[in-house]
């Protein structure tokens, strides 16, 4: 059985992001505390453990993506990992902001009250933006109206031959 590395990483990201979202929003306060039965200590522990895994898999993903793009590069686009729609750039920037502000919150020595307040503010509101991005990602990938539709076998018989199986789908 051959499972692609990026498929595995995608679902590891999904699980870790869900844990980070549930535990993070549970720590926001009374508004979302019910997610983990108002147990702040458990939410904090789950969030920090998941954050460490998130940083690790983010680093692994960046190294893998750069390696894959350099290895498969036939042009001069090896460092162009933004993607066609810009969603990868959005994800990269929000991930970077969440990691930096998360580290500032976790190791808050020497940043002062104003720095801590700014880090908490940015971390919370960028989390809401990232959640909206995840919802958009799920909608785009799962929406029934955009799934490719197979061309009927009658249309194939009438002269659609010559195309590969991949090219026989209609958007």
Secondary structure by P-SEA (a helix, b strand, c coil): ccccaaaaaaaaaaaaaaaaaaaaaaacccccccccccaaaaaaaaaaaaaaaaaaaaaaaaaaaaaaaaaacccccccccccccaaaaaaaaaaaaaaaaaaaaaacccccaaaaaaaaaaaaaaaaaaaaaaaaaaaaacccccccccccaaaaaaccccccccccccc
